[in-house]
């Protein structure tokens, strides 16, 4: 029931403006990152045709690509799980556990392979000079 859903995570919503590091590690221009709930909503629309695990992994990659820390992604996990259906893509009741989401976070936050550019699905921030 909607009233049983936890409140959206607060830490991930806080401090949306920060200085992004440049390639050399120095702090660059400030930018505002995308509201993570937009990413959650898009991932939720993917669940029916891609499944909870693939949609969750996509969400983790987008959180990473939109400058959310690993800790913030983990904090979003319980909220994400609260929105998911209890059934898999075949309609069978099957558990999707916090451990599944945590594994997706670990995998997404590993170093991006050489030659693959990590790009946000949505240009999630505006750079200011």
Secondary structure as GFF3:
##gff-version 3
##sequence-region A 1 129
A	DSSP	three_ten_helix	2	4	.	.	.	ID=ss1
A	DSSP	beta_strand	17	21	.	.	.	ID=ss2
A	DSSP	beta_strand	27	32	.	.	.	ID=ss3
A	DSSP	alpha_helix	36	50	.	.	.	ID=ss4
A	DSSP	alpha_helix	52	65	.	.	.	ID=ss5
A	DSSP	alpha_helix	70	83	.	.	.	ID=ss6
A	DSSP	alpha_helix	98	108	.	.	.	ID=ss7
A	DSSP	beta_strand	126	127	.	.	.	ID=ss8
###
